[in-house]
Amino acid sequence: MAGEALRALLEHVRYEVLPAAATEEKVLAHVPRDVVVTVTASPVRGLEPTLELTGRLAAHGYRVVPHVPARLLRDDVHLKEVVARLREAGVDDVFVPAGDADPPAGAYDGALPVLVRLGELGAPFARVGITGYPESHPLIHDDLTVQSMWDKRAHATYIVSNLCFDARVLGEWIARVRRRGVTLPLYVGVAGPVQRAKLLAMATKIGVGESTRFLTRHPSWFLRFAAPTGHAPERLLERAEQALTAPSSGVAGLHLFTFNQIAETERWRRAWLERLGG
């Protein structure tokens, strides 16, 4: 039964990709149409690459979830433009983090005001995701991140957790969120099978400033990836299996951070499904 539950999570995955030049080609070549693709947004490059890739992938028949960071929105007019463009592309699901742009592009410095404004605009998206932080956020106290999910719960339909590499920490965080009364379905963020050399190559591609910010704010992530054997996501899933598959946890699926190693991530998922009898 536990193996069946874990297999179900691997069948309900989201692949997070970065809007780079070759991303569309990689997705078309390796990602089945029943896998949700989420597209990140860069504080350096802005929302335009995200919106462009989202539209192209949606036209290919994918269910695409663009990231719309609050701190990249210039004003209410910009938000309305983004909403109209995404709806025209057939997008019905968005992920709304606060974002890392510093300073913000406009008046929105956090996700909650954007979520409220989307409600005032008639709730144009059927699904709206918000962020959870199993491991400490570099800028926000843990208690505040849990409180933030409580504040946002009426304006969202699911939570996506950020990366976590410790099964115990992940399980304790899920239990804590549920004790707080936050009942939204949860997609657990897991890094794909990332290798050190390819991670460094991707860090170079996304820009020096952004790469520096990534490594500075998440040094523990880089150390995990930089191990000689790379990162093995199956170890985390095996150790956290009980917490992930317990009905009380409310875990709806996995959110796989591909770092654009898309073919490698899909091969890994397929291998694990076969191992679990899928």
NUGU-206154 format. One record per residue (C-alpha): y, z, x; residue number from 0; residue in three letters. Coordinates in Angstrom, 2 decimals, padded with zeros to 5 digits. Layout:
% NUGU-206154
<r <Y; Z; X>; NUM; 'ala'>
...
//
This chain:
% NUGU-206154
<r <000.00; 000.00; 000.00>; 0; 'met'>
<r <002.43; 000.84; 002.80>; 1; 'ala'>
<r <001.71; -002.52; 004.43>; 2; 'gly'>
<r <002.38; -004.28; 001.14>; 3; 'glu'>
<r <005.71; -002.50; 000.78>; 4; 'ala'>
<r <006.76; -003.45; 004.31>; 5; 'leu'>
<r <005.71; -007.03; 003.68>; 6; 'arg'>
<r <007.88; -007.07; 000.57>; 7; 'ala'>
<r <010.88; -006.03; 002.67>; 8; 'leu'>
<r <010.19; -008.84; 005.14>; 9; 'leu'>
<r <010.03; -011.28; 002.24>; 10; 'glu'>
<r <013.42; -010.10; 000.99>; 11; 'his'>
<r <015.52; -010.68; 004.08>; 12; 'val'>
<r <019.08; -011.70; 004.79>; 13; 'arg'>
<r <019.89; -013.50; 008.04>; 14; 'tyr'>
<r <023.31; -012.72; 009.48>; 15; 'glu'>
<r <024.71; -015.63; 011.51>; 16; 'val'>
<r <027.92; -016.28; 013.41>; 17; 'leu'>
<r <029.97; -019.38; 012.53>; 18; 'pro'>
<r <029.49; -021.24; 015.83>; 19; 'ala'>
<r <029.29; -024.99; 016.41>; 20; 'ala'>
<r <025.48; -025.23; 016.22>; 21; 'ala'>
<r <024.86; -022.66; 013.49>; 22; 'thr'>
<r <024.54; -025.12; 010.60>; 23; 'glu'>
<r <022.00; -027.20; 012.50>; 24; 'glu'>
<r <019.96; -024.12; 013.42>; 25; 'lys'>
<r <019.91; -022.81; 009.86>; 26; 'val'>
<r <018.81; -026.19; 008.45>; 27; 'leu'>
<r <016.07; -026.49; 011.06>; 28; 'ala'>
<r <014.59; -023.00; 010.80>; 29; 'his'>
<r <015.64; -021.02; 007.71>; 30; 'val'>
<r <013.79; -021.47; 004.39>; 31; 'pro'>
<r <015.99; -021.96; 001.34>; 32; 'arg'>
<r <014.74; -018.69; -000.19>; 33; 'asp'>
<r <016.26; -016.66; 002.66>; 34; 'val'>
<r <019.82; -015.44; 002.08>; 35; 'val'>
<r <022.23; -016.38; 004.86>; 36; 'val'>
<r <025.27; -014.20; 005.54>; 37; 'thr'>
<r <028.15; -015.53; 007.62>; 38; 'val'>
<r <030.26; -013.18; 009.73>; 39; 'thr'>
<r <034.01; -013.36; 010.21>; 40; 'ala'>
<r <035.81; -012.93; 013.50>; 41; 'ser'>
<r <039.05; -010.98; 013.98>; 42; 'pro'>
<r <039.88; -013.51; 016.71>; 43; 'val'>
<r <039.17; -016.74; 014.81>; 44; 'arg'>
<r <040.00; -015.55; 011.30>; 45; 'gly'>
<r <038.35; -016.45; 007.99>; 46; 'leu'>
<r <038.52; -020.24; 008.17>; 47; 'glu'>
<r <035.31; -020.83; 010.22>; 48; 'pro'>
<r <033.46; -018.47; 007.86>; 49; 'thr'>
<r <034.67; -020.27; 004.74>; 50; 'leu'>
<r <033.91; -023.70; 006.19>; 51; 'glu'>
<r <030.34; -022.83; 007.20>; 52; 'leu'>
<r <029.74; -021.04; 003.91>; 53; 'thr'>
<r <030.72; -024.14; 001.96>; 54; 'gly'>
<r <028.52; -026.44; 004.03>; 55; 'arg'>
<r <025.44; -024.19; 003.82>; 56; 'leu'>
<r <025.93; -023.69; 000.08>; 57; 'ala'>
<r <026.04; -027.46; -000.34>; 58; 'ala'>
<r <022.65; -027.62; 001.39>; 59; 'his'>
<r <021.20; -025.32; -001.26>; 60; 'gly'>
<r <021.31; -021.98; 000.52>; 61; 'tyr'>
<r <022.40; -018.77; -001.11>; 62; 'arg'>
<r <025.24; -017.83; 001.23>; 63; 'val'>
<r <027.09; -014.53; 001.50>; 64; 'val'>
<r <030.37; -014.77; 003.41>; 65; 'pro'>
<r <031.94; -011.75; 005.06>; 66; 'his'>
<r <035.46; -011.20; 003.72>; 67; 'val'>
<r <036.93; -008.42; 005.88>; 68; 'pro'>
<r <039.87; -006.68; 004.24>; 69; 'ala'>
<r <041.89; -006.62; 007.44>; 70; 'arg'>
<r <041.78; -010.42; 007.73>; 71; 'leu'>
<r <043.44; -010.97; 004.34>; 72; 'leu'>
<r <047.16; -011.68; 004.65>; 73; 'arg'>
<r <048.16; -010.76; 001.09>; 74; 'asp'>
<r <047.17; -011.03; -002.56>; 75; 'asp'>
<r <047.83; -014.76; -002.59>; 76; 'val'>
<r <045.44; -015.22; 000.34>; 77; 'his'>
<r <042.77; -013.18; -001.44>; 78; 'leu'>
<r <043.10; -015.34; -004.55>; 79; 'lys'>
<r <042.84; -018.49; -002.44>; 80; 'glu'>
<r <039.67; -017.20; -000.77>; 81; 'val'>
<r <038.15; -016.27; -004.14>; 82; 'val'>
<r <038.94; -019.69; -005.62>; 83; 'ala'>
<r <037.52; -021.52; -002.64>; 84; 'arg'>
<r <034.28; -019.53; -002.64>; 85; 'leu'>
<r <033.79; -019.88; -006.38>; 86; 'arg'>
<r <034.33; -023.63; -006.09>; 87; 'glu'>
<r <031.55; -023.69; -003.51>; 88; 'ala'>
<r <029.25; -021.86; -005.93>; 89; 'gly'>
<r <029.26; -018.55; -004.05>; 90; 'val'>
<r <028.50; -015.56; -006.26>; 91; 'asp'>
<r <027.94; -012.90; -003.57>; 92; 'asp'>
<r <030.37; -011.57; -000.95>; 93; 'val'>
<r <030.24; -008.83; 001.66>; 94; 'phe'>
<r <033.49; -006.86; 001.99>; 95; 'val'>
<r <033.83; -004.69; 005.11>; 96; 'pro'>
<r <037.08; -003.26; 006.38>; 97; 'ala'>
<r <036.85; -005.42; 009.50>; 98; 'gly'>
<r <038.02; -004.84; 013.05>; 99; 'asp'>
<r <041.32; -006.76; 013.10>; 100; 'ala'>
<r <043.90; -004.51; 014.75>; 101; 'asp'>
<r <046.53; -004.64; 013.47>; 102; 'pro'>
<r <045.53; -005.91; 010.00>; 103; 'pro'>
<r <046.72; -009.38; 009.03>; 104; 'ala'>
<r <048.40; -007.94; 005.95>; 105; 'gly'>
<r <048.55; -005.04; 003.53>; 106; 'ala'>
<r <044.80; -004.42; 003.23>; 107; 'tyr'>
<r <043.67; -001.90; 005.87>; 108; 'asp'>
<r <040.35; -001.01; 004.23>; 109; 'gly'>
<r <037.71; -002.44; 001.92>; 110; 'ala'>
<r <038.36; -000.26; -001.14>; 111; 'leu'>
<r <041.73; -001.83; -002.12>; 112; 'pro'>
<r <040.16; -005.29; -001.91>; 113; 'val'>
<r <037.21; -004.18; -004.03>; 114; 'leu'>
<r <039.56; -002.75; -006.64>; 115; 'val'>
<r <041.64; -005.94; -006.62>; 116; 'arg'>
<r <038.54; -008.08; -007.12>; 117; 'leu'>
<r <037.82; -006.03; -010.23>; 118; 'gly'>
<r <041.35; -006.64; -011.48>; 119; 'glu'>
<r <040.83; -010.37; -010.90>; 120; 'leu'>
<r <037.93; -010.30; -013.35>; 121; 'gly'>
<r <035.06; -009.51; -010.96>; 122; 'ala'>
<r <034.61; -013.14; -009.84>; 123; 'pro'>
<r <031.42; -012.39; -007.88>; 124; 'phe'>
<r <028.17; -011.18; -009.43>; 125; 'ala'>
<r <027.23; -009.32; -006.27>; 126; 'arg'>
<r <029.47; -007.44; -003.84>; 127; 'val'>
<r <028.20; -005.72; -000.71>; 128; 'gly'>
<r <029.70; -002.85; 001.27>; 129; 'ile'>
<r <028.90; -001.33; 004.67>; 130; 'thr'>
<r <026.87; 001.75; 005.57>; 131; 'gly'>
<r <026.74; 003.41; 009.01>; 132; 'tyr'>
<r <023.45; 005.15; 009.93>; 133; 'pro'>
<r <024.70; 005.64; 013.51>; 134; 'glu'>
<r <028.22; 006.91; 014.07>; 135; 'ser'>
<r <031.04; 004.45; 013.58>; 136; 'his'>
<r <033.14; 004.27; 016.75>; 137; 'pro'>
<r <036.36; 004.97; 014.83>; 138; 'leu'>
<r <035.35; 006.86; 011.67>; 139; 'ile'>
<r <033.69; 010.29; 011.26>; 140; 'his'>
<r <030.22; 010.24; 009.68>; 141; 'asp'>
<r <031.30; 012.35; 006.70>; 142; 'asp'>
<r <034.04; 009.86; 005.92>; 143; 'leu'>
<r <031.68; 006.88; 006.01>; 144; 'thr'>
<r <029.37; 008.52; 003.45>; 145; 'val'>
<r <032.36; 009.53; 001.31>; 146; 'gln'>
<r <033.61; 005.96; 001.54>; 147; 'ser'>
<r <030.37; 004.64; 000.03>; 148; 'met'>
<r <030.78; 007.14; -002.81>; 149; 'trp'>
<r <034.34; 005.93; -003.40>; 150; 'asp'>
<r <033.28; 002.27; -003.40>; 151; 'lys'>
<r <030.10; 002.56; -005.43>; 152; 'arg'>
<r <031.70; 001.61; -008.76>; 153; 'ala'>
<r <033.10; -001.59; -007.25>; 154; 'his'>
<r <030.00; -002.81; -005.38>; 155; 'ala'>
<r <026.42; -003.75; -006.18>; 156; 'thr'>
<r <024.64; -003.06; -002.87>; 157; 'tyr'>
<r <024.97; -001.57; 000.62>; 158; 'ile'>
<r <024.19; -003.21; 003.97>; 159; 'val'>
<r <023.59; -000.75; 006.77>; 160; 'ser'>
<r <024.88; -001.44; 010.24>; 161; 'asn'>
<r <022.53; -001.54; 013.21>; 162; 'leu'>
<r <020.39; 001.49; 013.93>; 163; 'cys'>
<r <017.73; 001.82; 016.62>; 164; 'phe'>
<r <016.45; 005.32; 015.84>; 165; 'asp'>
<r <013.90; 005.65; 013.03>; 166; 'ala'>
<r <014.61; 009.36; 012.56>; 167; 'arg'>
<r <018.36; 008.84; 012.32>; 168; 'val'>
<r <017.85; 005.99; 009.87>; 169; 'leu'>
<r <015.55; 008.01; 007.62>; 170; 'gly'>
<r <017.85; 011.03; 007.61>; 171; 'glu'>
<r <020.85; 008.85; 006.80>; 172; 'trp'>
<r <019.12; 007.18; 003.85>; 173; 'ile'>
<r <018.17; 010.60; 002.48>; 174; 'ala'>
<r <021.71; 011.87; 002.95>; 175; 'arg'>
<r <023.22; 008.90; 001.12>; 176; 'val'>
<r <020.85; 009.40; -001.79>; 177; 'arg'>
<r <021.55; 013.14; -001.94>; 178; 'arg'>
<r <025.24; 012.31; -002.19>; 179; 'arg'>
<r <024.50; 010.42; -005.38>; 180; 'gly'>
<r <024.99; 006.91; -004.04>; 181; 'val'>
<r <022.27; 004.89; -005.77>; 182; 'thr'>
<r <023.18; 001.32; -004.86>; 183; 'leu'>
<r <020.32; -000.81; -003.49>; 184; 'pro'>
<r <020.24; -000.79; 000.30>; 185; 'leu'>
<r <019.60; -003.60; 002.77>; 186; 'tyr'>
<r <018.70; -002.04; 006.10>; 187; 'val'>
<r <020.32; -003.66; 009.13>; 188; 'gly'>
<r <017.84; -004.50; 011.89>; 189; 'val'>
<r <018.50; -006.50; 015.05>; 190; 'ala'>
<r <016.27; -009.50; 015.46>; 191; 'gly'>
<r <014.18; -010.10; 018.62>; 192; 'pro'>
<r <017.23; -010.53; 020.85>; 193; 'val'>
<r <016.81; -011.22; 024.56>; 194; 'gln'>
<r <019.33; -010.04; 027.13>; 195; 'arg'>
<r <020.28; -013.45; 028.55>; 196; 'ala'>
<r <020.82; -014.96; 025.12>; 197; 'lys'>
<r <022.84; -011.97; 023.94>; 198; 'leu'>
<r <025.13; -012.36; 026.93>; 199; 'leu'>
<r <025.46; -016.09; 026.27>; 200; 'ala'>
<r <026.43; -015.40; 022.65>; 201; 'met'>
<r <028.92; -012.76; 023.75>; 202; 'ala'>
<r <030.56; -015.39; 025.91>; 203; 'thr'>
<r <030.69; -017.90; 023.06>; 204; 'lys'>
<r <032.39; -015.57; 020.60>; 205; 'ile'>
<r <035.30; -014.99; 022.96>; 206; 'gly'>
<r <036.21; -012.63; 025.79>; 207; 'val'>
<r <038.36; -010.33; 023.67>; 208; 'gly'>
<r <035.85; -010.02; 020.89>; 209; 'glu'>
<r <032.95; -009.62; 023.32>; 210; 'ser'>
<r <034.77; -006.79; 025.07>; 211; 'thr'>
<r <035.46; -005.11; 021.75>; 212; 'arg'>
<r <031.82; -005.44; 020.72>; 213; 'phe'>
<r <030.46; -003.94; 023.93>; 214; 'leu'>
<r <033.10; -001.20; 024.11>; 215; 'thr'>
<r <032.54; 000.01; 020.58>; 216; 'arg'>
<r <028.76; -000.29; 020.67>; 217; 'his'>
<r <027.61; 000.49; 024.24>; 218; 'pro'>
<r <024.32; 001.95; 023.01>; 219; 'ser'>
<r <023.47; -001.34; 021.30>; 220; 'trp'>
<r <023.99; -003.29; 024.49>; 221; 'phe'>
<r <021.85; -000.88; 026.50>; 222; 'leu'>
<r <019.03; -001.30; 023.99>; 223; 'arg'>
<r <019.24; -005.08; 024.12>; 224; 'phe'>
<r <019.59; -005.10; 027.90>; 225; 'ala'>
<r <016.19; -003.52; 028.54>; 226; 'ala'>
<r <014.02; -005.82; 030.68>; 227; 'pro'>
<r <011.66; -006.51; 027.77>; 228; 'thr'>
<r <014.47; -007.05; 025.28>; 229; 'gly'>
<r <014.55; -005.54; 021.81>; 230; 'his'>
<r <011.39; -005.32; 019.67>; 231; 'ala'>
<r <012.37; -004.79; 016.00>; 232; 'pro'>
<r <008.78; -004.19; 014.94>; 233; 'glu'>
<r <008.79; -000.83; 016.75>; 234; 'arg'>
<r <011.65; 000.41; 014.58>; 235; 'leu'>
<r <010.02; -000.88; 011.40>; 236; 'leu'>
<r <006.71; 000.79; 012.24>; 237; 'glu'>
<r <008.34; 004.14; 012.99>; 238; 'arg'>
<r <010.65; 004.00; 009.96>; 239; 'ala'>
<r <008.07; 002.55; 007.56>; 240; 'glu'>
<r <007.73; 005.68; 005.42>; 241; 'gln'>
<r <011.48; 006.06; 004.98>; 242; 'ala'>
<r <011.97; 002.36; 004.30>; 243; 'leu'>
<r <009.19; 002.00; 001.75>; 244; 'thr'>
<r <009.52; 005.26; -000.21>; 245; 'ala'>
<r <010.63; 004.47; -003.78>; 246; 'pro'>
<r <013.31; 007.16; -003.57>; 247; 'ser'>
<r <014.94; 005.34; -000.64>; 248; 'ser'>
<r <015.99; 002.40; -002.78>; 249; 'gly'>
<r <015.61; -000.10; 000.08>; 250; 'val'>
<r <015.79; -003.60; -001.38>; 251; 'ala'>
<r <015.19; -005.57; 001.81>; 252; 'gly'>
<r <016.14; -006.14; 005.42>; 253; 'leu'>
<r <019.38; -007.50; 006.83>; 254; 'his'>
<r <018.46; -009.15; 010.12>; 255; 'leu'>
<r <021.21; -009.54; 012.71>; 256; 'phe'>
<r <020.17; -012.80; 014.40>; 257; 'thr'>
<r <023.03; -013.10; 016.93>; 258; 'phe'>
<r <022.38; -016.81; 016.26>; 259; 'asn'>
<r <018.88; -016.60; 017.70>; 260; 'gln'>
<r <017.79; -018.03; 014.39>; 261; 'ile'>
<r <014.59; -019.84; 015.34>; 262; 'ala'>
<r <013.34; -016.80; 017.26>; 263; 'glu'>
<r <014.10; -014.49; 014.32>; 264; 'thr'>
<r <012.26; -016.66; 011.81>; 265; 'glu'>
<r <009.23; -017.04; 014.10>; 266; 'arg'>
<r <009.13; -013.27; 014.52>; 267; 'trp'>
<r <009.34; -012.71; 010.74>; 268; 'arg'>
<r <006.60; -015.23; 010.01>; 269; 'arg'>
<r <004.33; -013.69; 012.62>; 270; 'ala'>
<r <004.79; -010.27; 011.11>; 271; 'trp'>
<r <004.15; -011.52; 007.59>; 272; 'leu'>
<r <000.89; -013.04; 008.80>; 273; 'glu'>
<r <-000.03; -009.80; 010.53>; 274; 'arg'>
<r <000.61; -007.91; 007.28>; 275; 'leu'>
<r <-001.44; -010.41; 005.29>; 276; 'gly'>
<r <001.46; -012.41; 003.85>; 277; 'gly'>
//
